[in-house]
Amino acid sequence: MSDAPARPTAAEALPRPNAIVAVLAFGGIVVSLMQTLVIPIVAELPKLLNASASDTAWVVTATLLAAAVATPVMGRLGDMYGKRRMLLVSLAMLVIGSATAALSDTLVPMIVGRALQGLASGVIPLGISIMRDELPAERLGSATAMMSASLGVGGALGLPAAAIIAENFDWHVLFWASAALGVVAAALVMTLVPESKVRSGGRFDAVGAVGMAAGLMCLLLAISKGADWGWGSGTTLGLFATAVVVLVAWGFFELRVEAPLVDLRTTARRQVLVTNLASIAIGFAMFSMSLVIPQLLQLPAPTGYGLGKSLLVSGLVMAPSGLVMMAVAPVSAAVSRTRGPKVTLMIGALIVAAGYGLNIALMDQVWHFVLASCVIGAGIGFTYGAMPTLIMGAVPASETGAANSLNTLMRSIGTSTASAVAGVVLAHMTTEFGAYALPSENGFRTVLALGAGAALLGFVIASFIPRQRVAAAGGPVATGEREKPAVKA
């Protein structure tokens, strides 16, 4: 009998870092595409689904609410039962949801399909967590920056792609394309991404999951629908009040349960808490661009400030910003290695604010919007690359999935708030154009100024992140944090 060691099987072979990064980033782009998937057909949904405009608005809202619930839950389940496994579950939800929407011609199955698509939103934080477990330290910074940038890349590239499909094919093709991309992403994950051995163990906090879901749904529903219902209406105020009560009660429960859905003591660490607060502001700043630039490009030229361009042209104008986000990811990682992710986050926030200032001054030509969106995209690339690095530098490896998911949720709250605030501003600052009241030029400038202000607020908040030392390997290390031992599967 030979004493020679057995050769490793394919499943046991060392993971290939380049393949892992490419596959996970592709998965992030595929999932982020769903955010812009329906934009080209939103105005036509009442006719396509034979429903009122207020009812078809749930096609967008359902995805937002499902994503808010799924992101922290999938992160925790990934920590407990395997991040790759939960990543595949998320991609399966995307495929099933896309197929359901593709087969629908009425409102209810479309909303169900869009909600299932929203359940896939945990892919990006799960992907970042897998990277932490599987990649060598010197590759982690650039890889997580690339994964974070995939959120913006998918959103930016998705709009022109969706517009081309919607203009040249039946609208159902949008969702069949999404399903096909989900299948490809899942196959690549199964083939090239290993299952992490870092597990937290424990029991799933079902009560905490229900409590968090209820609180977040009330909060985001009030934010997203408040403009339609009226900010002073009983429904809106009741939802805000319910959200406060439920989330406070949930917090007390999480502090007392043995294995919480979210470890609030870890979340309360200064580095994690301040990073999450900065993430809300940066999420607000990022989304303001998406709300203003496409509208200005598409408004009629006779208004004096609209450019009268098509949806496709608007998408093509926004697309370079996504590519810029991807291009600056290695730069963001390099700054984080040498100066620390706190500095990277602050630099990014200033770049975003500068981009909005540029856009306020330049609003007359298509290239003005390309330039401004690219500058803002560069800043977002810096900030989104720094956030997961800051989070992972302050939490144990066994809690990476939940912590990154919570940070992603904070960004989503910021983007939802930006949408609500911009809606109020543009609804109240209008100008008469024939028989219609359109948002005024000053209204758009105000939203851009709010985006710049949110970025500067993010800069100020980030300044309170604890100072970090830089490890010998070149990566940032949080001071004063001690990891808990992880459970090896």
Residue pairs with C-beta under 8 A, 6 or more apart in sequence:
11 194
15 134
15 135
15 193
15 194
16 192
17 134
17 135
17 136
17 139
17 143
19 192
20 130
20 131
20 134
20 135
20 143
20 192
20 193
20 194
21 131
21 135
21 139
21 143
21 146
21 147
23 185
23 188
23 189
23 192
23 193
24 127
24 130
24 131
24 143
24 147
24 189
24 193
25 127
25 146
25 147
25 149
25 150
26 150
26 185
26 188
27 87
27 91
27 123
27 127
27 150
27 185
27 188
27 189
28 123
28 124
28 127
28 147
28 150
28 151
28 154
29 150
29 153
29 154
29 157
30 91
30 94
30 123
30 154
30 178
30 181
30 182
30 184
30 185
31 90
31 91
31 94
31 120
31 121
31 123
31 124
31 154
32 124
32 150
32 151
32 152
32 153
32 154
32 155
32 158
33 154
33 155
33 157
33 158
33 161
33 162
33 178
33 181
34 63
34 94
34 98
34 117
34 118
34 120
34 158
34 178
35 63
35 154
35 155
35 158
36 154
36 155
36 158
36 159
36 162
37 158
37 162
37 174
37 175
37 178
38 45
38 59
38 60
38 114
38 162
38 174
39 159
39 162
39 163
39 311
40 159
40 162
40 163
40 165
40 166
40 167
40 174
40 311
41 48
41 166
41 171
41 174
42 56
42 59
42 60
44 171
45 51
45 53
45 56
45 59
46 52
46 53
46 55
46 56
48 105
48 171
49 56
49 59
49 104
49 105
49 106
49 107
49 110
50 106
50 107
51 106
51 107
54 228
55 107
56 107
57 225
57 228
58 107
58 111
59 107
59 110
59 111
59 114
60 114
61 221
61 224
61 225
62 111
62 112
62 114
62 115
62 118
63 114
63 115
63 117
63 118
64 118
64 220
64 224
64 412
64 416
65 115
65 118
65 216
65 217
65 220
65 221
66 114
66 115
66 116
66 117
66 118
66 119
66 121
67 118
67 119
67 121
67 412
68 213
68 216
68 217
68 220
68 409
68 412
68 413
69 119
69 212
69 213
69 216
69 217
70 90
70 93
70 118
70 119
70 120
70 121
70 122
71 121
71 122
71 125
71 405
71 406
71 408
71 409
71 412
72 212
72 261
72 262
72 402
72 405
72 406
72 409
73 122
73 209
73 212
73 213
73 261
73 405
74 86
74 89
74 90
74 119
74 122
74 125
74 126
74 401
74 405
75 122
75 125
75 126
75 129
75 401
75 402
75 403
75 404
75 405
75 406
76 204
76 205
76 209
76 261
76 262
76 401
76 402
76 405
77 86
77 204
77 401
78 85
78 86
78 87
78 122
78 126
78 129
78 401
78 402
79 129
79 199
79 200
79 398
79 399
79 400
79 401
79 402
80 199
80 200
80 201
80 202
80 204
81 199
82 195
82 196
82 199
82 489
83 126
83 129
83 130
83 133
83 195
83 196
83 401
84 130
84 189
84 193
84 194
84 195
84 196
85 195
86 122
86 126
86 401
87 122
87 123
87 126
87 127
87 130
87 189
87 193
88 186
88 189
88 190
90 119
90 120
90 121
90 122
90 123
90 126
91 120
91 123
91 182
91 185
91 186
91 189
92 182
92 186
93 116
93 117
93 119
93 120
94 116
94 117
94 119
94 120
94 123
94 178
94 179
94 182
95 179
95 182
95 183
95 186
96 116
97 112
97 113
97 114
97 115
97 116
97 117
97 118
97 119
97 120
98 113
98 117
98 175
98 176
98 178
98 179
98 182
99 113
99 175
99 176
99 179
100 109
100 112
100 113
100 116
101 109
101 110
101 113
101 114
101 117
101 175
102 113
102 172
102 173
102 174
102 175
102 176
102 179
103 109
103 172
104 110
104 112
104 113
113 175
117 178
120 182
121 408
121 412
122 405
124 147
124 148
124 150
124 151
124 408
125 388
125 401
125 404
125 405
125 407
125 408
126 401
126 404
126 405
127 147
128 144
128 147
128 148
128 388
128 392
128 400
128 404
129 196
129 400
129 401
129 404
130 193
130 196
131 140
131 143
131 144
131 147
132 140
132 144
132 392
132 397
132 400
133 196
133 197
133 198
133 397
133 400
134 193
134 194
134 196
135 143
137 471
137 473
137 474
137 475
138 473
138 474
138 475
140 389
140 475
141 333
141 334
141 336
141 337
141 385
141 389
141 474
141 475
142 329
142 330
142 333
142 334
144 333
144 385
144 388
144 389
144 392
145 329
145 330
145 332
145 333
145 336
145 381
145 384
145 385
145 386
145 389
146 326
146 329
146 330
146 385
147 388
148 329
148 384
148 385
148 387
148 388
149 325
149 326
149 328
149 329
149 381
149 384
149 385
150 326
151 384
152 286
152 321
152 322
152 325
152 377
152 380
152 381
152 384
153 322
153 323
153 325
153 326
154 322
155 290
155 322
156 318
156 319
156 320
156 321
156 322
156 323
156 325
156 377
157 319
157 322
157 323
159 294
159 311
159 314
159 315
159 318
159 319
160 312
160 315
160 316
160 318
160 319
161 315
162 174
162 315
163 310
163 311
163 312
163 314
163 315
164 312
165 173
165 174
165 177
166 174
167 312
197 488
197 489
198 397
198 398
198 400
198 486
198 487
198 488
198 489
199 398
199 486
199 487
199 488
199 489
200 398
200 399
200 486
200 487
201 398
201 487
202 258
202 259
203 258
203 259
204 259
204 261
205 254
205 257
205 259
205 260
205 261
207 253
207 257
208 250
208 253
208 254
208 257
208 260
208 261
208 262
209 261
211 246
211 247
211 249
211 250
211 253
212 247
212 250
212 261
212 262
214 246
215 242
215 243
215 246
215 247
215 250
216 243
216 247
216 409
218 239
218 240
218 242
218 243
218 246
219 239
219 240
219 243
219 247
219 413
220 413
220 416
221 239
222 236
222 239
222 240
222 243
223 413
223 416
223 417
223 419
223 420
224 416
224 419
224 420
225 236
226 236
226 420
227 420
227 423
227 424
227 427
229 235
229 236
230 236
231 424
251 264
254 260
254 261
254 262
254 263
254 264
255 264
255 265
261 402
262 402
262 406
263 399
263 402
266 272
266 394
266 395
266 396
266 399
266 403
267 273
267 276
267 403
267 406
269 394
269 395
269 481
270 464
270 465
270 466
271 390
271 393
271 394
271 465
271 466
271 478
271 481
272 390
272 391
272 394
272 395
272 403
274 461
274 462
274 464
274 465
275 345
275 387
275 390
275 391
275 394
275 407
275 462
275 465
276 406
276 407
276 410
277 410
277 461
278 345
278 349
278 387
278 458
278 461
278 462
278 465
279 387
279 407
279 410
279 411
279 414
280 410
280 411
280 413
280 414
280 417
281 349
281 414
281 454
281 455
281 457
281 458
281 461
282 348
282 349
282 352
282 380
282 383
282 384
282 387
282 411
282 414
282 454
282 455
282 458
283 410
283 411
283 412
283 413
283 414
283 415
283 417
283 418
284 414
284 415
284 417
284 418
284 421
284 450
284 451
284 454
285 349
285 352
285 353
285 356
285 376
285 380
285 414
285 418
285 451
285 452
285 454
285 455
285 458
286 352
286 376
286 380
286 411
286 414
286 415
286 418
287 414
287 415
287 418
287 419
288 356
288 418
288 422
288 447
288 448
288 450
288 451
288 454
289 321
289 355
289 356
289 359
289 372
289 373
289 376
289 451
290 318
291 418
291 419
291 422
291 447
292 359
292 422
292 444
292 447
292 448
292 451
293 314
293 317
293 318
293 359
293 369
293 372
293 373
294 311
294 314
294 315
294 318
295 426
295 439
295 444
296 305
296 306
296 307
296 363
296 369
296 444
297 306
297 307
297 309
297 313
297 314
297 317
297 366
297 369
298 306
298 307
298 308
298 309
298 310
298 311
298 314
299 305
299 306
299 307
299 308
299 438
300 306
300 308
300 433
301 307
301 308
302 433
303 431
303 433
303 438
303 441
304 441
305 363
305 441
305 444
307 365
307 366
309 317
309 366
313 366
317 366
317 369
317 370
317 373
318 373
320 370
320 373
320 374
320 377
321 373
321 374
321 376
321 377
321 380
322 377
323 377
324 374
324 377
324 378
324 381
325 377
325 378
325 380
325 381
325 384
326 381
327 381
328 377
328 378
328 381
328 382
328 385
329 381
329 385
331 381
331 382
332 344
332 348
332 381
332 382
332 385
332 386
333 385
335 343
335 344
335 347
335 382
336 343
336 344
336 385
336 386
336 389
336 475
336 476
337 470
337 474
337 475
337 476
338 470
338 474
339 470
340 467
340 468
340 470
340 476
341 385
341 386
341 387
341 389
341 390
341 393
341 468
341 476
342 386
342 390
342 462
342 465
342 466
342 467
342 468
344 382
344 383
344 385
344 386
344 389
345 382
345 383
345 386
345 387
345 390
345 458
345 462
345 465
346 459
346 462
346 463
347 382
348 379
348 380
348 381
348 382
348 383
348 384
348 385
348 386
349 379
349 383
349 455
349 456
349 458
349 459
349 462
350 379
350 455
350 456
350 459
351 375
351 376
351 378
351 379
351 382
352 376
352 379
352 380
352 383
352 451
352 452
352 455
352 458
353 379
353 452
353 453
353 455
353 456
353 459
354 375
354 379
355 372
355 373
355 374
355 375
355 376
355 377
355 378
355 379
356 372
356 376
356 448
356 449
356 451
356 452
356 455
357 452
358 371
358 372
358 375
359 368
359 369
359 372
359 373
359 376
359 448
360 445
360 448
360 449
360 452
362 368
362 371
362 372
363 369
363 441
363 444
363 445
376 451
379 455
383 458
387 407
387 411
388 404
388 407
389 475
389 476
390 465
390 476
391 400
391 403
391 404
391 407
392 400
392 403
392 404
393 468
393 476
393 477
393 478
393 481
394 478
394 481
395 403
396 483
396 484
396 485
396 486
397 483
397 486
398 484
398 485
398 486
398 487
399 484
414 454
418 450
418 451
418 454
421 447
421 450
422 447
422 450
425 443
425 446
425 447
425 450
426 439
426 443
426 444
426 447
427 439
428 443
429 439
429 440
429 442
429 443
429 446
430 437
430 438
430 439
430 440
430 443
431 437
431 438
431 439
431 440
431 441
432 438
466 478
466 479
466 480
467 479
468 476
468 477
468 478
468 479
469 476
469 477
469 479
470 476
470 477
471 477
